[in-house]
Amino acid sequence: MCKSVELGKIIINMCLENQYELNTSKLQKLLYFMQKLHLKKYNTPLFPENIIAWVCGPAIDEIHKYFFQYHLGFSKENRQPEKLAILDAEKPIICHVLSEYGTKSPMEMIQLSKLEPSWKQIWDDGNGNGKIIPIELLQES
């Protein structure tokens, strides 16, 4: 299973516990900000999957496909039952991003993510639609 999907399950459970509004799009944005923070703090990616530029902002294809049925939103019935563990270095990253962005709506997350220099540079008025946002750009922004 993809590391981003495994992390996604943990984030889903944490958001549901905190009663944060969450759908697949917001999950992708949260992972984008977590990836960026992890790169800045540890100079290594949190997960290996690519982040790409889509019209709705940064996206992770594996998350989109795996959690597509929740594009309208997750509910407490969608709690992920698997026991998953995260590394000690990952928990502060996840908690920090959730404390900063957890209460934001999915639409607010789209708007915030579209302000990101790495997305803007690759998006380039639609010319970069579907293109990978390089790790180097995430580290710089």
N, C-alpha and C positions, 0 to 999 in steps of 0.2 A: 504494500500500500504506500502511496505517496506520503512523504513527510508533511506536506501542507495539509493534506486531508486529515492526518492524525492530529495535527495541531488544531485544525478546524473543529474537530470533535470536542477537544478540550475547551476551545473558545466558545463553542455553542453552549456547552454545559455551564460555563462561567456566566455567560450573558443571561441564560435562562434563570440561573440562581439569583442574579442581581436585577432581574426583570428589565433588562435592556432590550429594546426593540432590535430585532435582527432578521435579516434575510440573506440570501446568497450574495448579493451585491455588497452589502455592508461587511459581510465576513471577508470577502476578497480585499476590501479597503483596509480593514483592520490588519489583515496579514501583510499587506503592502507596508503599512506603517511599522509593523513589528519587524519586518525584514530590514527596513531602512535603519531602524534603531539598533538592531543586532549588528548590522554591518558597521555602524559608527562606533559602537561600544567594543566589539570583539574582532572587528576586521574579518569576519567570516559570516557566510549566510546562515540564517536560521533554518531555511529549507532550500533544497536544490532546484525545485521547479521554477520555471521561467515566469516572470511577470511581463505581461504584454499590454500594449496600449489599445484600448477599446474606446468606443464613443462614450461609454459611461465611466471612463477613467481607467486606472490600472486594474488589471484583471489577471486571474490565475485560471487557466483553462481546466486544470484538474479539479479545482474547487467548483467551478461552474458546472462541469459534467456530473460530478459525484453528488452534489447537493442541489441539482437543478429543480427538483420537485419542491424546494423550499424558497423559490424565487419570490413568493408573496409573503413569506415570513415563517419563522420557527415558532413553535409553541411548546409549552411544558411537556406535551405528549411526544415531542421530537427529541427529548433528552437522549443523549448518546450513551448506551448502556455499557459499552466496553470500558474496561479499566485501562486507562492509558496513563503513562508517566511522562513527565517532562524533566529535562535536566535542570539542575539548580541554577544554571546561568540563564535558562529560558524563562523561568517563572517571573523574575523582576521585569523582563521585557514585556511579557504578556500583560502583567498587572498594570504596568505604567501606561501602556497604550489603551487598555480598557478603562483606566481611570480618567484618561484624557478624552477619549472618544466614545466610550460606551453609551453615554446618554444621548449622543447625536442620532438623528434619524438617518435611515438609509439615503435619503435625498441630500441631507447635509454632508454625508460622507462622500457622496459623488462630487458635490461642489468643492469640498475641501481637497479631494484627491486631484481634481482638475487644476488646482492652483500649484501643484507640485511641479518644479522645474524639470524633473526627469520625465514625467508624462508629457508635459508641454513640448519638450524638445523632440521626443519620438513621434508624438501625435502630429505635429506640424500641419495643422489645418486638415487633418484627415489623411494626409499622405502616408502616415505611419500606422494606419489602422491595422491591427493584428501583428505588429512588429514587436519583437522582444525589447524590453527596457534593460539595457546592460547593467550588470551589477555595479560597474564603475560609476554610472550616472546616479545610482541610488546612494552611493557613498559620498558623492560630491554635493548632493542637494540637501 
